[in-house]
């Protein structure tokens, strides 16, 4: 159940940053078990070791994370910040 809630961004915002951080750690452990830890979820290339040391729960390489944060349409489709905040 915890994992299902973690996929709902509106719930993560409602419960606060501590909850979101915990679910990121759980997801990172699952990626280790799956053999996908350290592989960018967007481009499939390896995430540099220095990035993983700085942010062990990272799911994207720096290039893909930058695109994500700048609002690349591929990542923001279907997401409405105002709606999530009011939930």
Helices and strands as residue ranges (DSSP letters): H 2-6, H 9-15, H 17-34, H 49-54, H 62-69, H 73-76, H 81-86
